[in-house]
């Protein structure tokens, strides 16, 4: 097992990165850094292939959730069904399986947190499955409670599909009896996304208020390269592309990216 060091993630091999990703003893924050590096590599491969400057890797490293290698065949089959629901570029960050004790009248429920949403997969007694998902931008609240026999995960989504937070709380889903450690990992990712999108909605709300008030700037101030990009003229599409590249490179935050995007669009 390679020794973990965030400073060297960009230089280790794909095989070493996969070994770190499957390390169940790795703290969740460090594991998320590993997953981010893996996603960045996959994005570079897709861009290179799209430009025609390189061919896709013949045997790419497949992202596997932590602990999947220790599951039985039925759980791995359910994970394969769940993976078939993912859109291109979407990856599974963590998953949790319902304990048998809580699935006396149905097959166990499987939930996961991906790079783009929360997914719950309910499987019927006689086969088939019913998926339920919540996009991170629609997540209003996530909570967890642990009992003697398992953990319960509760998610509330916004009724509005719009990025801004003008909509009221919508549907609430509660999954009981999940494996405790797995449920905690899913909850941690849900919390990270909830906090990130709460800030994005706040910035969007401020920009909408600014537009309604005739252009008074109520949003957060930008500085440095972000402010220069907003002030620069030229093709809006190119400026948005540059902003996305700056976000991918870690030069600006998600909130700054959303502010740049809103202001560039407002200038059209």
Secondary structure, DSSP 8 states (H G I E B T S, - for coil): -----GGGGGGS-HHHHHHHHT-TTS-HHHHHHHHHHHHHHHHHHHHHHHHTSS---TT------TTGGGS-HHHHHHHHHHHTT--TT--EEEEEEB-GGG-SSS---EEEEESSEEEEEEE-TTS-EEEEEEEGGGEEEEEEEE-SS-EEEEEEEES--SSSS-S-EEEEEEEEEE-HHHHHHHHHHHHHHHHHHHHHHHHHHHHHHHHHTTS---S----HHHHHHHH--S-HHHHHHHHHHHHHTTSS-HHHHHHHHHHHHHT-
